[in-house]
Amino acid sequence: MIEPLPDLLIAPIVRAALAEDLGRAGDVTSQACVPADARLRAVFVSRKAGVISGLACARLAIAELDSSADFRPAVEDGTRVGPGQNLAWVDANARALLAAERTGLNLLGRLSGVASLTRAYVEAVEGSGAAIVDTRKTTPGLRALEKYAVRCGGGVNHRFGLDDAILIKDNHIAACGSVGEAVRRAKAAAGHLMKVEVEIDGLGQLEEALKYGPDVVMLDNFSLADLAEAVRRAAGRAMLEASGGVSLETARAIAETGVDVISVGALTHSANVLDIGLDAA
């Protein structure tokens, strides 16, 4: 079971999405066609196979407009489902449910798409010992939700932002003058709980980086042969992360070089929305 995000983190995102959709006058279609006291019972249904994430988003979208709504999940986040499978039942004020429908589906479909793609990558490297991790290439405003969806798919979260880990990239190195000097400065500044990672783009930088004791070395766009050689040379002195242009077709071969983690920006920037509908019951 995936530990759910607190409603406190999700609710502001849901409210902003509802406000964008409701605009200045609210759902004028439902107001015109549906009696104010009408109730509607409906079910969220998967149209395609995938992994579910974001049920709380659908629940909170409805609850924002009808606090007495009855929302009953049929599955948990992280569950693999098939086409036509019921995900959750809801009984609510009809106007509220119709107004919240698209916001709930947008978030549920988006997060389930991320979880589904993540699961595909995790299964591609299964048994290799390598973890699939995400990046900061997330939709602005949705990072906490999308990284939660990665966990629902069996992946592991990289840093959440600029403030929770030090990651020295090529432009930091250019500003410092060398890989070694950048890592030295970072290690001197880091607190005892702060990890230090450095990105390198060739084997020639590996020994210089390791000399200063980084926790993680990112091997950016290395060939398979160079990844394997980096694993041999590092000999466990730092965790090794493969990054750059990873696809479902290449993930397994990358994992088999012996790297510890594989970071995949596509998990969040290129996931297709999982097709989910809301059907009156």
GUBA-638454 format. One record per residue (C-alpha): residue number from 1; residue in three letters; x, y, z. Coordinates in steps of 0.25 Angstrom, whole numbers. Layout:
<rs>
<r><k>NUM</k><r>ALA</r><px>X</px><py>Y</py><pz>Z</pz></r>
...
</rs>
This chain:
<rs>
<r><k>1</k><r>MET</r><px>0</px><py>0</py><pz>0</pz></r>
<r><k>2</k><r>ILE</r><px>5</px><py>14</py><pz>-4</pz></r>
<r><k>3</k><r>GLU</r><px>5</px><py>24</py><pz>8</pz></r>
<r><k>4</k><r>PRO</r><px>-5</px><py>34</py><pz>3</pz></r>
<r><k>5</k><r>LEU</r><px>-2</px><py>49</py><pz>2</pz></r>
<r><k>6</k><r>PRO</r><px>-9</px><py>58</py><pz>13</pz></r>
<r><k>7</k><r>ASP</r><px>-22</px><py>65</py><pz>8</pz></r>
<r><k>8</k><r>LEU</r><px>-15</px><py>78</py><pz>13</pz></r>
<r><k>9</k><r>LEU</r><px>-5</px><py>77</py><pz>1</pz></r>
<r><k>10</k><r>ILE</r><px>-15</px><py>73</py><pz>-10</pz></r>
<r><k>11</k><r>ALA</r><px>-27</px><py>82</py><pz>-6</pz></r>
<r><k>12</k><r>PRO</r><px>-20</px><py>95</py><pz>-11</pz></r>
<r><k>13</k><r>ILE</r><px>-17</px><py>89</py><pz>-24</pz></r>
<r><k>14</k><r>VAL</r><px>-31</px><py>84</py><pz>-26</pz></r>
<r><k>15</k><r>ARG</r><px>-37</px><py>97</py><pz>-22</pz></r>
<r><k>16</k><r>ALA</r><px>-29</px><py>105</py><pz>-32</pz></r>
<r><k>17</k><r>ALA</r><px>-33</px><py>95</py><pz>-43</pz></r>
<r><k>18</k><r>LEU</r><px>-48</px><py>96</py><pz>-39</pz></r>
<r><k>19</k><r>ALA</r><px>-47</px><py>111</py><pz>-39</pz></r>
<r><k>20</k><r>GLU</r><px>-41</px><py>111</py><pz>-53</pz></r>
<r><k>21</k><r>ASP</r><px>-52</px><py>103</py><pz>-58</pz></r>
<r><k>22</k><r>LEU</r><px>-64</px><py>109</py><pz>-51</pz></r>
<r><k>23</k><r>GLY</r><px>-59</px><py>123</py><pz>-55</pz></r>
<r><k>24</k><r>ARG</r><px>-68</px><py>135</py><pz>-51</pz></r>
<r><k>25</k><r>ALA</r><px>-82</px><py>129</py><pz>-52</pz></r>
<r><k>26</k><r>GLY</r><px>-80</px><py>114</py><pz>-49</pz></r>
<r><k>27</k><r>ASP</r><px>-86</px><py>103</py><pz>-56</pz></r>
<r><k>28</k><r>VAL</r><px>-96</px><py>110</py><pz>-64</pz></r>
<r><k>29</k><r>THR</r><px>-100</px><py>97</py><pz>-72</pz></r>
<r><k>30</k><r>SER</r><px>-104</px><py>89</py><pz>-59</pz></r>
<r><k>31</k><r>GLN</r><px>-110</px><py>102</py><pz>-53</pz></r>
<r><k>32</k><r>ALA</r><px>-119</px><py>103</py><pz>-65</pz></r>
<r><k>33</k><r>CYS</r><px>-123</px><py>88</py><pz>-67</pz></r>
<r><k>34</k><r>VAL</r><px>-122</px><py>81</py><pz>-53</pz></r>
<r><k>35</k><r>PRO</r><px>-131</px><py>84</py><pz>-41</pz></r>
<r><k>36</k><r>ALA</r><px>-123</px><py>89</py><pz>-29</pz></r>
<r><k>37</k><r>ASP</r><px>-127</px><py>78</py><pz>-20</pz></r>
<r><k>38</k><r>ALA</r><px>-125</px><py>66</py><pz>-30</pz></r>
<r><k>39</k><r>ARG</r><px>-115</px><py>55</py><pz>-26</pz></r>
<r><k>40</k><r>LEU</r><px>-107</px><py>47</py><pz>-35</pz></r>
<r><k>41</k><r>ARG</r><px>-100</px><py>33</py><pz>-33</pz></r>
<r><k>42</k><r>ALA</r><px>-88</px><py>30</py><pz>-42</pz></r>
<r><k>43</k><r>VAL</r><px>-76</px><py>22</py><pz>-44</pz></r>
<r><k>44</k><r>PHE</r><px>-61</px><py>25</py><pz>-48</pz></r>
<r><k>45</k><r>VAL</r><px>-57</px><py>14</py><pz>-58</pz></r>
<r><k>46</k><r>SER</r><px>-44</px><py>11</py><pz>-65</pz></r>
<r><k>47</k><r>ARG</r><px>-45</px><py>11</py><pz>-80</pz></r>
<r><k>48</k><r>LYS</r><px>-31</px><py>5</py><pz>-82</pz></r>
<r><k>49</k><r>ALA</r><px>-22</px><py>-3</py><pz>-74</pz></r>
<r><k>50</k><r>GLY</r><px>-12</px><py>4</py><pz>-65</pz></r>
<r><k>51</k><r>VAL</r><px>-8</px><py>7</py><pz>-51</pz></r>
<r><k>52</k><r>ILE</r><px>-17</px><py>16</py><pz>-42</pz></r>
<r><k>53</k><r>SER</r><px>-12</px><py>29</py><pz>-35</pz></r>
<r><k>54</k><r>GLY</r><px>-20</px><py>41</py><pz>-30</pz></r>
<r><k>55</k><r>LEU</r><px>-33</px><py>36</py><pz>-25</pz></r>
<r><k>56</k><r>ALA</r><px>-32</px><py>46</py><pz>-14</pz></r>
<r><k>57</k><r>CYS</r><px>-32</px><py>57</py><pz>-24</pz></r>
<r><k>58</k><r>ALA</r><px>-45</px><py>52</py><pz>-30</pz></r>
<r><k>59</k><r>ARG</r><px>-51</px><py>51</py><pz>-16</pz></r>
<r><k>60</k><r>LEU</r><px>-47</px><py>65</py><pz>-11</pz></r>
<r><k>61</k><r>ALA</r><px>-52</px><py>71</py><pz>-24</pz></r>
<r><k>62</k><r>ILE</r><px>-65</px><py>66</py><pz>-21</pz></r>
<r><k>63</k><r>ALA</r><px>-65</px><py>69</py><pz>-6</pz></r>
<r><k>64</k><r>GLU</r><px>-61</px><py>84</py><pz>-9</pz></r>
<r><k>65</k><r>LEU</r><px>-75</px><py>86</py><pz>-16</pz></r>
<r><k>66</k><r>ASP</r><px>-83</px><py>76</py><pz>-7</pz></r>
<r><k>67</k><r>SER</r><px>-77</px><py>73</py><pz>7</pz></r>
<r><k>68</k><r>SER</r><px>-87</px><py>62</py><pz>9</pz></r>
<r><k>69</k><r>ALA</r><px>-84</px><py>54</py><pz>-3</pz></r>
<r><k>70</k><r>ASP</r><px>-81</px><py>39</py><pz>-1</pz></r>
<r><k>71</k><r>PHE</r><px>-69</px><py>35</py><pz>-9</pz></r>
<r><k>72</k><r>ARG</r><px>-65</px><py>20</py><pz>-8</pz></r>
<r><k>73</k><r>PRO</r><px>-52</px><py>15</py><pz>-14</pz></r>
<r><k>74</k><r>ALA</r><px>-53</px><py>1</py><pz>-21</pz></r>
<r><k>75</k><r>VAL</r><px>-38</px><py>0</py><pz>-22</pz></r>
<r><k>76</k><r>GLU</r><px>-26</px><py>7</py><pz>-15</pz></r>
<r><k>77</k><r>ASP</r><px>-15</px><py>16</py><pz>-22</pz></r>
<r><k>78</k><r>GLY</r><px>-4</px><py>7</py><pz>-28</pz></r>
<r><k>79</k><r>THR</r><px>-14</px><py>-4</py><pz>-32</pz></r>
<r><k>80</k><r>ARG</r><px>-13</px><py>-9</py><pz>-46</pz></r>
<r><k>81</k><r>VAL</r><px>-26</px><py>-9</py><pz>-53</pz></r>
<r><k>82</k><r>GLY</r><px>-32</px><py>-14</py><pz>-66</pz></r>
<r><k>83</k><r>PRO</r><px>-41</px><py>-7</py><pz>-76</pz></r>
<r><k>84</k><r>GLY</r><px>-55</px><py>-6</py><pz>-71</pz></r>
<r><k>85</k><r>GLN</r><px>-52</px><py>-7</py><pz>-56</pz></r>
<r><k>86</k><r>ASN</r><px>-59</px><py>1</py><pz>-46</pz></r>
<r><k>87</k><r>LEU</r><px>-50</px><py>10</py><pz>-38</pz></r>
<r><k>88</k><r>ALA</r><px>-59</px><py>18</py><pz>-29</pz></r>
<r><k>89</k><r>TRP</r><px>-74</px><py>20</py><pz>-26</pz></r>
<r><k>90</k><r>VAL</r><px>-79</px><py>34</py><pz>-23</pz></r>
<r><k>91</k><r>ASP</r><px>-93</px><py>39</py><pz>-18</pz></r>
<r><k>92</k><r>ALA</r><px>-94</px><py>54</py><pz>-18</pz></r>
<r><k>93</k><r>ASN</r><px>-102</px><py>66</py><pz>-21</pz></r>
<r><k>94</k><r>ALA</r><px>-104</px><py>65</py><pz>-36</pz></r>
<r><k>95</k><r>ARG</r><px>-99</px><py>80</py><pz>-39</pz></r>
<r><k>96</k><r>ALA</r><px>-87</px><py>78</py><pz>-30</pz></r>
<r><k>97</k><r>LEU</r><px>-83</px><py>65</py><pz>-36</pz></r>
<r><k>98</k><r>LEU</r><px>-85</px><py>70</py><pz>-51</pz></r>
<r><k>99</k><r>ALA</r><px>-77</px><py>83</py><pz>-48</pz></r>
<r><k>100</k><r>ALA</r><px>-65</px><py>75</py><pz>-41</pz></r>
<r><k>101</k><r>GLU</r><px>-65</px><py>64</py><pz>-51</pz></r>
<r><k>102</k><r>ARG</r><px>-55</px><py>69</py><pz>-61</pz></r>
<r><k>103</k><r>THR</r><px>-45</px><py>74</py><pz>-50</pz></r>
<r><k>104</k><r>GLY</r><px>-46</px><py>61</py><pz>-43</pz></r>
<r><k>105</k><r>LEU</r><px>-44</px><py>53</py><pz>-56</pz></r>
<r><k>106</k><r>ASN</r><px>-32</px><py>62</py><pz>-61</pz></r>
<r><k>107</k><r>LEU</r><px>-24</px><py>60</py><pz>-48</pz></r>
<r><k>108</k><r>LEU</r><px>-28</px><py>45</py><pz>-47</pz></r>
<r><k>109</k><r>GLY</r><px>-24</px><py>42</py><pz>-61</pz></r>
<r><k>110</k><r>ARG</r><px>-11</px><py>50</py><pz>-61</pz></r>
<r><k>111</k><r>LEU</r><px>-6</px><py>43</py><pz>-49</pz></r>
<r><k>112</k><r>SER</r><px>-10</px><py>30</py><pz>-53</pz></r>
<r><k>113</k><r>GLY</r><px>-3</px><py>32</py><pz>-66</pz></r>
<r><k>114</k><r>VAL</r><px>10</px><py>35</py><pz>-58</pz></r>
<r><k>115</k><r>ALA</r><px>8</px><py>23</py><pz>-49</pz></r>
<r><k>116</k><r>SER</r><px>5</px><py>14</py><pz>-61</pz></r>
<r><k>117</k><r>LEU</r><px>18</px><py>18</py><pz>-69</pz></r>
<r><k>118</k><r>THR</r><px>26</px><py>17</py><pz>-56</pz></r>
<r><k>119</k><r>ARG</r><px>21</px><py>3</py><pz>-54</pz></r>
<r><k>120</k><r>ALA</r><px>26</px><py>0</py><pz>-69</pz></r>
<r><k>121</k><r>TYR</r><px>40</px><py>5</py><pz>-66</pz></r>
<r><k>122</k><r>VAL</r><px>41</px><py>-3</py><pz>-53</pz></r>
<r><k>123</k><r>GLU</r><px>36</px><py>-16</py><pz>-59</pz></r>
<r><k>124</k><r>ALA</r><px>47</px><py>-13</py><pz>-70</pz></r>
<r><k>125</k><r>VAL</r><px>58</px><py>-14</py><pz>-60</pz></r>
<r><k>126</k><r>GLU</r><px>52</px><py>-24</py><pz>-50</pz></r>
<r><k>127</k><r>GLY</r><px>63</px><py>-33</py><pz>-44</pz></r>
<r><k>128</k><r>SER</r><px>74</px><py>-24</py><pz>-48</pz></r>
<r><k>129</k><r>GLY</r><px>76</px><py>-17</py><pz>-35</pz></r>
<r><k>130</k><r>ALA</r><px>75</px><py>-3</py><pz>-41</pz></r>
<r><k>131</k><r>ALA</r><px>64</px><py>7</py><pz>-36</pz></r>
<r><k>132</k><r>ILE</r><px>56</px><py>15</py><pz>-46</pz></r>
<r><k>133</k><r>VAL</r><px>55</px><py>30</py><pz>-41</pz></r>
<r><k>134</k><r>ASP</r><px>48</px><py>42</py><pz>-45</pz></r>
<r><k>135</k><r>THR</r><px>54</px><py>56</py><pz>-48</pz></r>
<r><k>136</k><r>ARG</r><px>49</px><py>71</py><pz>-46</pz></r>
<r><k>137</k><r>LYS</r><px>43</px><py>71</py><pz>-60</pz></r>
<r><k>138</k><r>THR</r><px>29</px><py>72</py><pz>-54</pz></r>
<r><k>139</k><r>THR</r><px>17</px><py>80</py><pz>-58</pz></r>
<r><k>140</k><r>PRO</r><px>18</px><py>93</py><pz>-50</pz></r>
<r><k>141</k><r>GLY</r><px>9</px><py>93</py><pz>-38</pz></r>
<r><k>142</k><r>LEU</r><px>7</px><py>78</py><pz>-39</pz></r>
<r><k>143</k><r>ARG</r><px>21</px><py>73</py><pz>-34</pz></r>
<r><k>144</k><r>ALA</r><px>16</px><py>67</py><pz>-21</pz></r>
<r><k>145</k><r>LEU</r><px>5</px><py>60</py><pz>-28</pz></r>
<r><k>146</k><r>GLU</r><px>13</px><py>55</py><pz>-39</pz></r>
<r><k>147</k><r>LYS</r><px>24</px><py>50</py><pz>-30</pz></r>
<r><k>148</k><r>TYR</r><px>14</px><py>42</py><pz>-22</pz></r>
<r><k>149</k><r>ALA</r><px>9</px><py>36</py><pz>-35</pz></r>
<r><k>150</k><r>VAL</r><px>23</px><py>31</py><pz>-38</pz></r>
<r><k>151</k><r>ARG</r><px>23</px><py>24</py><pz>-24</pz></r>
<r><k>152</k><r>CYS</r><px>9</px><py>18</py><pz>-28</pz></r>
<r><k>153</k><r>GLY</r><px>16</px><py>12</py><pz>-40</pz></r>
<r><k>154</k><r>GLY</r><px>27</px><py>6</py><pz>-32</pz></r>
<r><k>155</k><r>GLY</r><px>38</px><py>17</py><pz>-35</pz></r>
<r><k>156</k><r>VAL</r><px>46</px><py>25</py><pz>-25</pz></r>
<r><k>157</k><r>ASN</r><px>47</px><py>40</py><pz>-23</pz></r>
<r><k>158</k><r>HIS</r><px>59</px><py>48</py><pz>-27</pz></r>
<r><k>159</k><r>ARG</r><px>60</px><py>61</py><pz>-20</pz></r>
<r><k>160</k><r>PHE</r><px>47</px><py>69</py><pz>-19</pz></r>
<r><k>161</k><r>GLY</r><px>54</px><py>83</py><pz>-21</pz></r>
<r><k>162</k><r>LEU</r><px>66</px><py>91</py><pz>-21</pz></r>
<r><k>163</k><r>ASP</r><px>66</px><py>91</py><pz>-6</pz></r>
<r><k>164</k><r>ASP</r><px>66</px><py>77</py><pz>-1</pz></r>
<r><k>165</k><r>ALA</r><px>79</px><py>72</py><pz>-8</pz></r>
<r><k>166</k><r>ILE</r><px>91</px><py>77</py><pz>-15</pz></r>
<r><k>167</k><r>LEU</r><px>92</px><py>74</py><pz>-29</pz></r>
<r><k>168</k><r>ILE</r><px>105</px><py>80</py><pz>-36</pz></r>
<r><k>169</k><r>LYS</r><px>102</px><py>80</py><pz>-51</pz></r>
<r><k>170</k><r>ASP</r><px>111</px><py>85</py><pz>-63</pz></r>
<r><k>171</k><r>ASN</r><px>108</px><py>100</py><pz>-62</pz></r>
<r><k>172</k><r>HIS</r><px>111</px><py>99</py><pz>-47</pz></r>
<r><k>173</k><r>ILE</r><px>124</px><py>92</py><pz>-51</pz></r>
<r><k>174</k><r>ALA</r><px>127</px><py>103</py><pz>-61</pz></r>
<r><k>175</k><r>ALA</r><px>125</px><py>114</py><pz>-51</pz></r>
<r><k>176</k><r>CYS</r><px>134</px><py>107</py><pz>-41</pz></r>
<r><k>177</k><r>GLY</r><px>145</px><py>104</py><pz>-50</pz></r>
<r><k>178</k><r>SER</r><px>146</px><py>89</py><pz>-48</pz></r>
<r><k>179</k><r>VAL</r><px>138</px><py>76</py><pz>-44</pz></r>
<r><k>180</k><r>GLY</r><px>147</px><py>75</py><pz>-32</pz></r>
<r><k>181</k><r>GLU</r><px>146</px><py>89</py><pz>-27</pz></r>
<r><k>182</k><r>ALA</r><px>131</px><py>89</py><pz>-28</pz></r>
<r><k>183</k><r>VAL</r><px>130</px><py>76</py><pz>-20</pz></r>
<r><k>184</k><r>ARG</r><px>140</px><py>81</py><pz>-10</pz></r>
<r><k>185</k><r>ARG</r><px>131</px><py>94</py><pz>-8</pz></r>
<r><k>186</k><r>ALA</r><px>118</px><py>86</py><pz>-7</pz></r>
<r><k>187</k><r>LYS</r><px>124</px><py>76</py><pz>3</pz></r>
<r><k>188</k><r>ALA</r><px>129</px><py>87</py><pz>12</pz></r>
<r><k>189</k><r>ALA</r><px>115</px><py>95</py><pz>11</pz></r>
<r><k>190</k><r>ALA</r><px>106</px><py>83</py><pz>13</pz></r>
<r><k>191</k><r>GLY</r><px>100</px><py>79</py><pz>26</pz></r>
<r><k>192</k><r>HIS</r><px>101</px><py>65</py><pz>32</pz></r>
<r><k>193</k><r>LEU</r><px>87</px><py>61</py><pz>26</pz></r>
<r><k>194</k><r>MET</r><px>90</px><py>67</py><pz>12</pz></r>
<r><k>195</k><r>LYS</r><px>94</px><py>58</py><pz>1</pz></r>
<r><k>196</k><r>VAL</r><px>103</px><py>63</py><pz>-10</pz></r>
<r><k>197</k><r>GLU</r><px>102</px><py>58</py><pz>-24</pz></r>
<r><k>198</k><r>VAL</r><px>111</px><py>63</py><pz>-36</pz></r>
<r><k>199</k><r>GLU</r><px>108</px><py>61</py><pz>-51</pz></r>
<r><k>200</k><r>ILE</r><px>119</px><py>57</py><pz>-60</pz></r>
<r><k>201</k><r>ASP</r><px>119</px><py>55</py><pz>-75</pz></r>
<r><k>202</k><r>GLY</r><px>131</px><py>46</py><pz>-77</pz></r>
<r><k>203</k><r>LEU</r><px>140</px><py>36</py><pz>-70</pz></r>
<r><k>204</k><r>GLY</r><px>151</px><py>46</py><pz>-69</pz></r>
<r><k>205</k><r>GLN</r><px>144</px><py>53</py><pz>-58</pz></r>
<r><k>206</k><r>LEU</r><px>140</px><py>41</py><pz>-50</pz></r>
<r><k>207</k><r>GLU</r><px>153</px><py>40</py><pz>-42</pz></r>
<r><k>208</k><r>GLU</r><px>154</px><py>55</py><pz>-39</pz></r>
<r><k>209</k><r>ALA</r><px>139</px><py>55</py><pz>-34</pz></r>
<r><k>210</k><r>LEU</r><px>141</px><py>42</py><pz>-25</pz></r>
<r><k>211</k><r>LYS</r><px>154</px><py>48</py><pz>-19</pz></r>
<r><k>212</k><r>TYR</r><px>145</px><py>58</py><pz>-12</pz></r>
<r><k>213</k><r>GLY</r><px>135</px><py>48</py><pz>-7</pz></r>
<r><k>214</k><r>PRO</r><px>121</px><py>51</py><pz>-13</pz></r>
<r><k>215</k><r>ASP</r><px>110</px><py>43</py><pz>-9</pz></r>
<r><k>216</k><r>VAL</r><px>105</px><py>41</py><pz>-23</pz></r>
<r><k>217</k><r>VAL</r><px>111</px><py>42</py><pz>-37</pz></r>
<r><k>218</k><r>MET</r><px>102</px><py>45</py><pz>-49</pz></r>
<r><k>219</k><r>LEU</r><px>107</px><py>38</py><pz>-62</pz></r>
<r><k>220</k><r>ASP</r><px>100</px><py>47</py><pz>-72</pz></r>
<r><k>221</k><r>ASN</r><px>98</px><py>41</py><pz>-86</pz></r>
<r><k>222</k><r>PHE</r><px>109</px><py>31</py><pz>-84</pz></r>
<r><k>223</k><r>SER</r><px>110</px><py>19</py><pz>-94</pz></r>
<r><k>224</k><r>LEU</r><px>107</px><py>5</py><pz>-89</pz></r>
<r><k>225</k><r>ALA</r><px>122</px><py>2</py><pz>-89</pz></r>
<r><k>226</k><r>ASP</r><px>125</px><py>15</py><pz>-81</pz></r>
<r><k>227</k><r>LEU</r><px>114</px><py>12</py><pz>-71</pz></r>
<r><k>228</k><r>ALA</r><px>120</px><py>-2</py><pz>-68</pz></r>
<r><k>229</k><r>GLU</r><px>134</px><py>4</py><pz>-68</pz></r>
<r><k>230</k><r>ALA</r><px>130</px><py>15</py><pz>-58</pz></r>
<r><k>231</k><r>VAL</r><px>123</px><py>4</py><pz>-49</pz></r>
<r><k>232</k><r>ARG</r><px>137</px><py>-4</py><pz>-49</pz></r>
<r><k>233</k><r>ARG</r><px>145</px><py>9</py><pz>-46</pz></r>
<r><k>234</k><r>ALA</r><px>136</px><py>14</py><pz>-35</pz></r>
<r><k>235</k><r>ALA</r><px>136</px><py>1</py><pz>-28</pz></r>
<r><k>236</k><r>GLY</r><px>125</px><py>5</py><pz>-18</pz></r>
<r><k>237</k><r>ARG</r><px>131</px><py>18</py><pz>-14</pz></r>
<r><k>238</k><r>ALA</r><px>119</px><py>25</py><pz>-18</pz></r>
<r><k>239</k><r>MET</r><px>105</px><py>22</py><pz>-23</pz></r>
<r><k>240</k><r>LEU</r><px>104</px><py>23</py><pz>-38</pz></r>
<r><k>241</k><r>GLU</r><px>92</px><py>29</py><pz>-45</pz></r>
<r><k>242</k><r>ALA</r><px>90</px><py>27</py><pz>-60</pz></r>
<r><k>243</k><r>SER</r><px>83</px><py>39</py><pz>-67</pz></r>
<r><k>244</k><r>GLY</r><px>80</px><py>44</py><pz>-81</pz></r>
<r><k>245</k><r>GLY</r><px>71</px><py>39</py><pz>-92</pz></r>
<r><k>246</k><r>VAL</r><px>66</px><py>27</py><pz>-85</pz></r>
<r><k>247</k><r>SER</r><px>55</px><py>20</py><pz>-91</pz></r>
<r><k>248</k><r>LEU</r><px>47</px><py>7</py><pz>-89</pz></r>
<r><k>249</k><r>GLU</r><px>55</px><py>0</py><pz>-100</pz></r>
<r><k>250</k><r>THR</r><px>69</px><py>4</py><pz>-94</pz></r>
<r><k>251</k><r>ALA</r><px>65</px><py>3</py><pz>-79</pz></r>
<r><k>252</k><r>ARG</r><px>69</px><py>-12</py><pz>-77</pz></r>
<r><k>253</k><r>ALA</r><px>82</px><py>-11</py><pz>-83</pz></r>
<r><k>254</k><r>ILE</r><px>86</px><py>1</py><pz>-75</pz></r>
<r><k>255</k><r>ALA</r><px>82</px><py>-6</py><pz>-62</pz></r>
<r><k>256</k><r>GLU</r><px>90</px><py>-18</py><pz>-66</pz></r>
<r><k>257</k><r>THR</r><px>103</px><py>-9</py><pz>-66</pz></r>
<r><k>258</k><r>GLY</r><px>102</px><py>-9</py><pz>-51</pz></r>
<r><k>259</k><r>VAL</r><px>98</px><py>5</py><pz>-48</pz></r>
<r><k>260</k><r>ASP</r><px>90</px><py>7</py><pz>-35</pz></r>
<r><k>261</k><r>VAL</r><px>79</px><py>17</py><pz>-41</pz></r>
<r><k>262</k><r>ILE</r><px>73</px><py>21</py><pz>-54</pz></r>
<r><k>263</k><r>SER</r><px>67</px><py>35</py><pz>-55</pz></r>
<r><k>264</k><r>VAL</r><px>56</px><py>36</py><pz>-65</pz></r>
<r><k>265</k><r>GLY</r><px>50</px><py>50</py><pz>-68</pz></r>
<r><k>266</k><r>ALA</r><px>39</px><py>44</py><pz>-77</pz></r>
<r><k>267</k><r>LEU</r><px>32</px><py>38</py><pz>-65</pz></r>
<r><k>268</k><r>THR</r><px>26</px><py>52</py><pz>-62</pz></r>
<r><k>269</k><r>HIS</r><px>28</px><py>60</py><pz>-75</pz></r>
<r><k>270</k><r>SER</r><px>24</px><py>50</py><pz>-85</pz></r>
<r><k>271</k><r>ALA</r><px>13</px><py>41</py><pz>-79</pz></r>
<r><k>272</k><r>ASN</r><px>0</px><py>39</py><pz>-86</pz></r>
<r><k>273</k><r>VAL</r><px>-12</px><py>42</py><pz>-78</pz></r>
<r><k>274</k><r>LEU</r><px>-19</px><py>29</py><pz>-74</pz></r>
<r><k>275</k><r>ASP</r><px>-33</px><py>29</py><pz>-80</pz></r>
<r><k>276</k><r>ILE</r><px>-43</px><py>29</py><pz>-68</pz></r>
<r><k>277</k><r>GLY</r><px>-58</px><py>33</py><pz>-69</pz></r>
<r><k>278</k><r>LEU</r><px>-70</px><py>36</py><pz>-60</pz></r>
<r><k>279</k><r>ASP</r><px>-82</px><py>28</py><pz>-63</pz></r>
<r><k>280</k><r>ALA</r><px>-96</px><py>31</py><pz>-57</pz></r>
<r><k>281</k><r>ALA</r><px>-100</px><py>18</py><pz>-49</pz></r>
</rs>
